[in-house]
Amino acid sequence: MALEIEKKYLVMNFKDTLEKLKADFGQFKKVRKEGFWWCDSHNTIEKILNVKEPKLSRKMSAVLKNIGEFHLSDEEFQFVRLRVNNSEKKVITFKNKSLINNTEQNVEYEFVTDDEKFKNITNYLKENASIFYYNIKDSWVFEKNDVKIEISELNDLRDTYLEVETVGTSEKDLHDKLNKFLIMMTDYKLKEETRNYVELFFHENHEKLKSLTLGQYSREGFKLLQKYL
């Protein structure tokens, strides 16, 4: 289990910001992340825009824990995310998100798994849960002093976003570390963004999504995911 403290920002100028990050923080990794968020709390005939508070039941998390052989407590989560990094690395994340004083404070259990377990988990979810959000995220990732800076373009949003995060176990220490680090970035042209990517996606694509059910949307997402099975 890890505690993740994160601030998100809207990037005013992607090219200038990326060049400044390179100058300030040096080497970076380029990562393409294909992510799929699942819940089992809503009926598939519901409109996708009505999925406001997704949940992953205790029963579901227990089943997935057994399939993946994860060290995980049997509890309810907001969602489980299946992610494929650079078409190879398979990552399963059980997550609870919160927003405290305009800062994301998330509890997560994250596991890298092999192809067989990933396939078995995906197939079980397909029959018993729904994808309520999916995206493709191209990220330039920098790290300094145990803080990760990630500037990203997303396939489903017009704008570019920058996230600054630190991960550990002490809430106070993580907040202190993040706040001290952010002082180094006060001259960046950024605008604080407190909405998560699901909220941004629903807002920006409201007209396109308003007629879709959760089941229809989930099937569209699964078409992208099944190439990894």
Steps between C-alpha positions, in 0.01 A plus 500: 500500500621847415375851562523725195489879531454682170432840346367534147534799269374611163800576279472832318770425241604138454815554293644774724418308817660179374819686406511665841455164673790360300718795597405484868482127561707335229433145386148371452315183402237495227211271591178413318239385750176334393274499803160344574301588816252234622217497754219258586260743670286609204257329265615485140177665379579819694624799303880525518472863615306383807795301633590763760623285788641172366581224745678168489337269753681315775393172337646605165832613647527169688447301179754709307748463787474123475534494121805724505646355822530854635576602859186707546241547771139410418341844485292727280685729260385774266636308204761265365708625209662273244783672320744397228818705478682517166296201376688268739488566873170392661402691814197444725409781744231497770431860596310737727526867404427810707549875463621687807574872480519476119761225522433142394565254780467144376543160660605237252611141475695450178628174352696413188372168369573248227302449181306198623377662822421822311290302252316309772424819694379677187275215397344483847439874502344483154233264631443666839584871477512794258756742363376846599802685361797427274772708340835501325752724671833598346723624779844653541609399852769679703617415853689701757538454878240218502245726332357409160406764244289380210380707206242320291291512186178295515311365204161610637578855623591814312747636752830382645542437872789486742501296820743526787485211745682331781431159650567359846331425831510821709229748403674796665842423352356458152310829515810680625716349227250586227446857616873567524553355154224709345687815600753404232224519238339834586619657173333232284194609304247266656144517629394283792246232407311317776278283279615146428528368145162328511328827594692691233410240238130496589485882497687543173317221317155543651310528172670198347446286811149596608329227296745221592426241767768366730479166320554657158791708622655200677485289185676774304777510759537124503565498125824690572592284796445160340804532273710429811320177585 
